[in-house]
Amino acid sequence: MIRSKKGFEISISMIVMLILGIILFTLSLYYLTNWFGEAEELQAVLDKQTEDQIINSLRIGNKLVAIPISVQTVTKGKRVSFGLGIRNVGDPRQFSVGIVFSKAYTPDGQTIEADEQFIQDNWLGRFTAMRGGMIMRNQQQVIPIGIRAYPNIGSGKATTNGDYTFNVCVYDTSLTANNEVPHPCPRTPDEFNPAEVYTGKVYQVTVRVV
């Protein structure tokens, strides 16, 4: 039997094109999955029951700021949402919120050495500074906070199981023109100035990585 060299070359070309097509499809699927995954991480969603709980905490407890559920358990790579409630008893004004990584501890209480800026960028992202919006007198606003338990706590350093604590600051002024908080949210008590934040207090949320 005489085989066509031309036909053989065409078959090889088709196989090569098929392989390249599969590779390109796989890469496209990979990047799309990552892109949508990152987009999802940028969101923080609260259900109506949680929102109602926060509103009730503000009203019944006569509080100006409330975070009823301040500890959330999560596995590496997943996201948790906290609900922050703000009540304004003064004149109508703009509010804003700042969040900063504070400390991390292992389950037995040992300090976890983490890159603070790395966590700000990868665990918090856009949630380091948020607009609270205009709140009228005797009205309240619920603000969702999203924190992702990123697989790393530094360049090349994997996330360790434990409690990761974040300080939450509420300001009764808007963000700056550069979308930054009016005053840096303090990491330690030594950096704290009560006059710079609404209610004169710093609040905390904890991400428990298991």
Summary of the structure (lengths in Angstrom):
residues: 210
radius of gyration: 24.2
end to end distance: 66.8
largest distance: 95.2
contacts: 611
relative contact order: 0.18
helix: 34%
strand: 33%
